[in-house]
């Protein structure tokens, strides 16, 4: 992985072909959890959980759910856990409605309850400021049409939400915007045709955002990812799409990046570990690929690497003394936010091996 001046997509280390998978940022430990997906046509689907930290990718050796593709995955910051729902399983191909919870300390635990949303895959799911919200998706029998129901998860139970909602669809992109305390949904496929509408969900109701212009091209199976340093959502990939756009809470803006990935779909997306950008992994267009891209926003002096303890950006500050390294040093306190002194951070006396090193935080990791 290298640094460049100007906005640019860059291709770092590859880890193997995969599609139909998802990933979430765990800001408590400054790492990324990625699960499952499908390899190049071979069965069974890999029931693998991978953790990306400062040391690179490490496979979690603990038991994982059975392999699946095109499931819904979201991070729940209130409970500091990842939530996974549904997805398509292998031969005989079925679509499930299992709910699984993942934490770094406990690994995967299947949640049980008397009520659960109907089985589906290619649904949209994200935190909304109060709960995790699940919308739409694809039935096993496509002749029945796609789903248009909304469910919220409060940490223990699923509850159906009625009222105004987006039209039934599959493959919509959705993510949480903490700046405006709401989930944002874009696009998807309605009756096998991509759409370009934008919706928000906060607490209990959907609201369609009326945009006269400046909206991204219609697409399905894209990703929407929160960028803490820029305080915006990034829409990337999708069928028949080679561009990217940012959502600032009221409008979409095209990202004038160089070398944008070509037609990525059914891929995973997550914020970079060092907070410098967004990473995309996997692809399913005509051939399952192992593409791995990062979009970084570099200034004229380049980007601080943080993990090495070197002054790469030339500002006279290194490691946790440099505010650019917040993602490693104060992961729960992005720029322009107040910091809870009890949250994990450099200087708390605990060495977090996936996040901190002797170079970045000698006080915790002597």
N, C-alpha and C positions, 0 to 999 in steps of 0.2 A: 504494500500500500504506500502511496506516495502523496506528497503535498503539491499543490499547484496554485498559481495566482489566478483569481477569478473563479466564478461558479463553474464547477466541472464534475461530471460523473467519472468515477474512477473504479477500476477493477482490481480488488484485492485478492487474497488467497481463496482458492476454490476448495470445497469440501466434499463434492459429490453431487450427482444429479438428483433432483427431487422436485415435486410439485404437489399442490393441494395441501400444503402445510401452513402453519402460522407460527408467530412468535410474539412474545410480550416482553417489555422492559420491566425488570424488578428494580425500582429506584432505591429500595431500602439497601440492597447489596450491590447496586451499580452493575447489574449483569442482565443478560438476556436469556430467556428460556424458549427453546424451540422444540416442537414435537412432531413426530410422525411424518405424514405425507405419503407420497407414492413414488417409487423409483421407476426406472424405464420399463414399465410393463410387467416387471417380474412380481410374483407373489411369493411370500406374503408381504403385505404392507409393513414397513419397518416400525416396530413398536419401540422407538428410540426417543429418549429425551436428551437434548443437548443443552449445555450451559456455556454461554460465551461471556468471558470476563477478560481481565487484563492479560491473562495467560493464553488467550485464544479459546478454541472450543474444547470442552471436556464432556464426555458422555456420562450421564448420570447412571450409575450402576444399579440403582434401586428399581423395583418393579414399576412398569409403566402400564397404562391402559392398553388394550389390544390395538393394533395398528389401524389407522383410519385416514381418510383424506377429506378435504373440504369441510372440516368441522368449524365451529365458531369458537374463538378464543379471545379473552379480554382480561385486563388487569384490574383488580378491585382494590384501589388505594385505601379505602376505609378499613378493609380487613387484611391488607397486605398479602394478597393471594391471587393466583391466576385461576380463572374459571373457564372450563371447556364444556361445550355442549354439542351433541349430535355428531354428524359426519357419516360418510359412507364406508362400510367395511367390506372385506374381500369375499371370495366365493364361499357360499352363495351370496351375491351382493345384496346387502341390506343397508338401510339407513336407520340409525339409532336415535334414541333420546336420552342417553345417559348424561349425567352431570358429574364432572370430575373437578376436583380442587387440587392445585399444586402450590406448595411453598418450598423454599429452599431447605428449611429445617425438617419438614415432614414428608416431602416427596408428594406422590399422588395419592389421593383418597377419594373414593367414589361417594358422592352425596346421595342419600336416599330420602324419599319423602312421598307423601300420598298424591301429590300433584306434580305433573311435569308437562312441558310443552309437547305437542305431537312430534314424532320423528321428522328430521329434516337434515339437509346439508346445504351448503352455500347460503347460509343465513348471515345476517349482519348482527354484530353484538359489540357493545362498548359500555363502559361506565358512564353514568349521566349526572354525577354529583351526589346521588343518594343511593342508587342501586346499580346493578348491571342490567341493561336492557337488551332484549333479544327481539329481532324483527324478521319476518318473512322467511324466505328460503325455498328449497325445492323438495317436493314430495318424491317418493320412490317411483310412483307411477306418474309420468309427466302428463298423461292425458287428463289428470285431475286438476291440472293447473298449479301455479305456485301459491305460496301462502302469504297472507296479509295480516297475520295476528301479531300482537305485541305482548311480551311477557317481561316481568321484572323479577330479579333475584335479590333478596334482602340478606343473603348470607346463610339462609337456612331453607327458604321456601320460594317456589315460583308462584307468581300471581299474574293472571291475565289482566290486561289493560284494554278498556274499550274506548270508543270515541273516534274522532278524526284521525286518520292515519294514511301513510303512503299507500299507493296501489300495490297489489301483490307483485312480488318480484324475487329474483334470485341474483346473487352476485353483486349486491350493493356494497359500497365501501362505507365504513362507519368508524368513528373514533371519538374520544373524549377531548373536549376543549376546556381545560381547567381555567383558562383566562375568563371565560364566559359561563363556566359551570353548566355545560350542556353537552350532550352527544350530538354529533353532526353526521348526517347520512347523505351520501351522494350517489346518484345514478343506479346502476344495476340493469337487469334485463327484464322487460315486461313483454310477455308473449313473444319471446325470442328476439326482441328488438331493444337495443341499448337506449337508455334515456339519460337526460342531463338535469334532473331536478335536484334541489337541495332542501333538506328537512332538518329540523332540530328537535330534540327531545330533552325535556328537563322535568324530572319528578314524576309527572303523570300524563303529559299531553304532548302530542306532535304539533309542530307548526311548520308550514311550508314557507320557505324564504322566497319571496318574489323578486327575481332578478331580471331586469329588462335586457341586460347585456352582460358582457364580460363573464360568461360562464364557460367551464371546460367543455370540450367535446363530449358527446354522449359516449358512455362506456360501461362495461360490466367487468367484474373480476379484477378491479383495480385495488389499491390499498390506500388507506388514509392514516397518517401517522403524525402524532404530536411531536413538534420540535421545541424542546424547552428553551434553548438559547434564543430562538427567534420568536417564540411565543405565537406560533402559527401552526396550522395543520398542512401537511404535504400530501397531495393526491398524486399518485404515480402509477404508471402502467395501465393495464386494462386492455381488453380486446380492441384491435385496430387503433392503438394509441401509441405515440412515441413522444408525448410531451408530459409536462408536470405543471401543477398549479398549487398555489398556496391560498388558504382560507384564513382571513384575518378577523373573522367574527361577523363581518357584514358583506364582504365581497371576495371574489376569486381573482387572483393575479397570476399570470403566466410566469413560470420560472425560466429565465433565458439562459439555461444551462447548456454546456457543451457536451456532446457525446451522450445524449440521453439514451437509456436502454431501449432496445427495439422490441416493442410489442410484448412486454412482460405480462403474464397473466397467471392466476392461481399461485402467486408467489407470496413469500413472507416479507414483512417490512417492520423495522424497529429503529428507534433512535440509536445513534452510535454511542458506544460505551463512553467515549471521552466528551460527548456532548457536541461534537463538531458538525454533525449532519444526520443523515438518515441512510440506513443500509437496506438493500433489497436482495433477497436470495430465492433462487428457484425459478422455474419457468415451464409453461405448457402451451406451446403454440402448435408446431407440427412435430417437434422432437423434444422430449424432456431434456432439459439442460441443467447445467450446474452453474449458471451465471450468478455472480455475486458482485453487486455494485454498491458504491457509496457515493452519496451526493454531499460534498463538503462546501462550506461557504468560507473561502479563504480571503484574507485581506492582503494588502501589498507586501506585508512582512511574513506571510505564510501563517501556519497554524501551530500552536503550542501542542507538543505531543503528550505532555503531562507525565506519562508513565516513566520517562527516562530521567526526569529531573534536569533536563537541558533547557536553556532559554532559546527555543526554536523561533519564537516570534520577535525576539530582540527588544522586548519591552523592559528588560532589567529585572523581571520577576520569574521565578521558577516554581514548579510543582504547586503546592497548595497556597503559596503566596501569590500566585497568579489567579485572578478571578476567572480566567478561561478554563481552569481545571475544576470548576464547581462539581461536574458530574462524578468525579472521583472523590473529591475532598468533602463536599457537602451535598450528597446526591438528592436529598429531599428538599433542598433549598435552591431552586433554580434562580437565575438572575432576576432582580427586581422583586423578590419575594422576601418576607420576613422569615427568619430561621428559628425554629424551636430548638432551644439548647439541649434538649434531651434526645434529639434525633441522631442517628449514626453520622459521624463526621471525623475528619482527621483531627486528632487531639483528644478523642474521647477515651483513650487508654486501651482500646481493643483493636487488634490488627485484623482487618478483614482481608484474607489472602486473595480473594478474587478481585478486590478493588484497590487495596493499598499495598505499597511496596516500601522498602527502605528508602528508595530514591524520592518517592512522593511524600511519604509521611514517616520520617525516622522516629518521631515521638511515639507513634503507636507500634511501629515495626522496626525496632533497633537492630 
